[in-house]
Amino acid sequence: MTAEPTVLFVDDEPGVTDGMRATMRRQPFRVLTANSAREAREILATTPVDVVVSDEQMPETPGSVLLAEVRADYPAIGRIILTGQASLEATIAAINDAAVFRFLTKPCSPPELAACIADALAARTGDDRAIDSTLRTTFGEALGGLHMAYQPIFSIATGEIVAHEALIRSNDPRLPTPLHLLDAASILGALPRLDTRVRALVAADFANDRHDTAIFVNLSPESLDDPALHRPDDPLAALAERVVIEVTERASVGDAESARRRIRSLRDRGYRIALDDLGAGYAGLTSFAALKPDIVKFDLELVRDVHRSHTRTRLIASMVELCHELGITALAEGIEAPAELERLTTLGCDLSQGYLLARPGPLRWT
């Protein structure tokens, strides 16, 4: 469930940030850019970021001030100053207030900058002292305020709600989105702890439910090894015949034989398996073969504008045909336009999900 590292470059000159995006495109991290502290704050509020690289001389907010805010609000994010000019006061602020990992001066060659970012990423993931302690406290508090939203899944043939996908929601402004929570859990090695809490919340929400709709629950590959998940006293065990465990294709499921054993154990207890995000991750058809899923979910990036793309149409048509040959249900997620739904219907998809049909919220059956 862990995505590649993300680095945010902040500079008030669009030409500089465009250059950063171009020169860093082959590096093993995702690049985001902002041309003001305000834009940077907006990105940080919605997107997990691993390292922020900021210019010092910016008209609204100096880089040292921005990075001091980042340190206070997102202590696990690495912080680097990259500047052509910096006063003594700014340098002191960068060191004392922002606690920057490195203070770089322009011009800085792309290899030097990339090496510095790599060092910052390594330090960030290996720091088990102050940052880890702060993040662990924040994560624990956010976990206590966790709740679930549910997005309906529809039968394309009948238009009826046949399932709900459980989606985590946080009330904590420090970890406001699911991606922030997942990122923090990954850093702390706490993905099984997060998934345990999710299972308990889902079980509680459906405890008195008399419907027979399926319940899709996202779990990390790490949690498939959690002994509690395989025990009869796990919160979801009583609902196992209705539960579809989603494993994302964005992350590797690990050793194929081990994955098959874990999946076999879950199926023996009544669970079904869905391969999520097919078409988005690096595991490709390896996960498909290892998991032998009951349901495959086509990623929204594959679904988006499918009616305008001959290539996407052919890809989905081929995958739907393969799914049906293997007795696998094909689910298209992220549908936002009527034309997308119409095309996916003609391609033979079985189930549909997306904002066009229903947004996440309280449980509903009609």
Secondary structure as the mmCIF struct_conf table of DSSP 4:
data_model
#
loop_
_struct_conf.conf_type_id
_struct_conf.id
_struct_conf.beg_label_comp_id
_struct_conf.beg_label_asym_id
_struct_conf.beg_label_seq_id
_struct_conf.end_label_comp_id
_struct_conf.end_label_asym_id
_struct_conf.end_label_seq_id
HELX_LH_PP_P HELX_LH_PP_P1 THR A 2 PRO A 5
STRN STRN1 THR A 6 VAL A 10
BEND BEND1 ASP A 12 ASP A 12
HELX_RH_AL_P HELX_RH_AL_P1 PRO A 14 THR A 23
TURN_TY1_P TURN_TY1_P1 MET A 24 ARG A 26
BEND BEND2 GLN A 27 PHE A 29
STRN STRN2 ARG A 30 ALA A 34
BEND BEND3 ASN A 35 SER A 36
HELX_RH_AL_P HELX_RH_AL_P2 ALA A 37 THR A 46
BEND BEND4 THR A 47 THR A 47
BEND BEND5 ASP A 50 ASP A 50
STRN STRN3 VAL A 51 SER A 54
BEND BEND6 GLU A 56 GLU A 56
BEND BEND7 PRO A 59 THR A 61
HELX_RH_AL_P HELX_RH_AL_P3 GLY A 63 ASP A 73
TURN_TY1_P TURN_TY1_P2 PRO A 75 ALA A 76
BEND BEND8 ILE A 77 ILE A 77
STRN STRN4 GLY A 78 THR A 83
BEND BEND9 GLY A 84 GLY A 84
HELX_RH_AL_P HELX_RH_AL_P4 LEU A 88 ASN A 96
TURN_TY1_P TURN_TY1_P3 ASP A 97 ASP A 97
BEND BEND10 ALA A 98 ALA A 98
BEND BEND11 PHE A 101 PHE A 101
STRN STRN5 ARG A 102 THR A 105
BEND BEND12 LYS A 106 PRO A 107
HELX_RH_AL_P HELX_RH_AL_P5 PRO A 110 GLY A 126
BEND BEND13 ARG A 129 ARG A 129
HELX_RH_AL_P HELX_RH_AL_P6 ALA A 130 GLY A 144
TURN_TY1_P TURN_TY1_P4 GLY A 145 GLY A 145
STRN STRN6 HIS A 147 SER A 155
TURN_TY1_P TURN_TY1_P5 ILE A 156 THR A 158
STRN STRN7 ILE A 161 ARG A 169
TURN_TY1_P TURN_TY1_P6 PRO A 173 ARG A 174
BEND BEND14 LEU A 175 LEU A 175
BEND BEND15 THR A 177 THR A 177
HELX_RH_AL_P HELX_RH_AL_P7 PRO A 178 LEU A 188
TURN_TY1_P TURN_TY1_P7 GLY A 189 GLY A 189
HELX_RH_AL_P HELX_RH_AL_P8 LEU A 191 ASP A 205
TURN_TY1_P TURN_TY1_P8 PHE A 206 ASN A 208
STRN STRN8 ALA A 214 ASN A 218
HELX_RH_3T_P HELX_RH_3T_P1 PRO A 221 ASP A 225
HELX_RH_3T_P HELX_RH_3T_P2 PRO A 227 HIS A 230
BEND BEND16 ARG A 231 ARG A 231
TURN_TY1_P TURN_TY1_P9 PRO A 232 ASP A 233
BEND BEND17 ASP A 234 ASP A 234
TURN_TY1_P TURN_TY1_P10 PRO A 235 LEU A 236
HELX_RH_3T_P HELX_RH_3T_P3 ALA A 237 LEU A 239
TURN_TY1_P TURN_TY1_P11 ALA A 240 ARG A 242
STRN STRN9 VAL A 243 THR A 248
TURN_TY1_P TURN_TY1_P12 GLU A 249 ARG A 250
BEND BEND18 ALA A 251 ALA A 251
HELX_RH_AL_P HELX_RH_AL_P9 ALA A 256 ASP A 268
TURN_TY1_P TURN_TY1_P13 ARG A 269 GLY A 270
STRN STRN10 ARG A 272 LEU A 278
TURN_TY1_P TURN_TY1_P14 GLY A 279 ALA A 280
BEND BEND19 GLY A 281 ALA A 283
TURN_TY1_P TURN_TY1_P15 GLY A 284 GLY A 284
HELX_RH_AL_P HELX_RH_AL_P10 LEU A 285 LEU A 291
BEND BEND20 ASP A 294 ASP A 294
STRN STRN11 ILE A 295 PHE A 298
HELX_RH_AL_P HELX_RH_AL_P11 LEU A 300 VAL A 303
TURN_TY1_P TURN_TY1_P16 ARG A 304 ASP A 305
HELX_RH_3T_P HELX_RH_3T_P4 VAL A 306 ARG A 308
HELX_RH_AL_P HELX_RH_AL_P12 HIS A 310 GLU A 325
TURN_TY1_P TURN_TY1_P17 LEU A 326 GLY A 327
STRN STRN12 THR A 329 ALA A 332
BEND BEND21 ALA A 337 ALA A 337
HELX_RH_AL_P HELX_RH_AL_P13 PRO A 338 THR A 346
TURN_TY1_P TURN_TY1_P18 LEU A 347 GLY A 348
STRN STRN13 LEU A 351 SER A 352
BEND BEND22 GLY A 354 GLY A 354
TURN_TY1_P TURN_TY1_P19 TYR A 355 LEU A 357
BEND BEND23 PRO A 360 PRO A 360
STRN STRN14 GLY A 361 GLY A 361
BEND BEND24 PRO A 362 PRO A 362
#
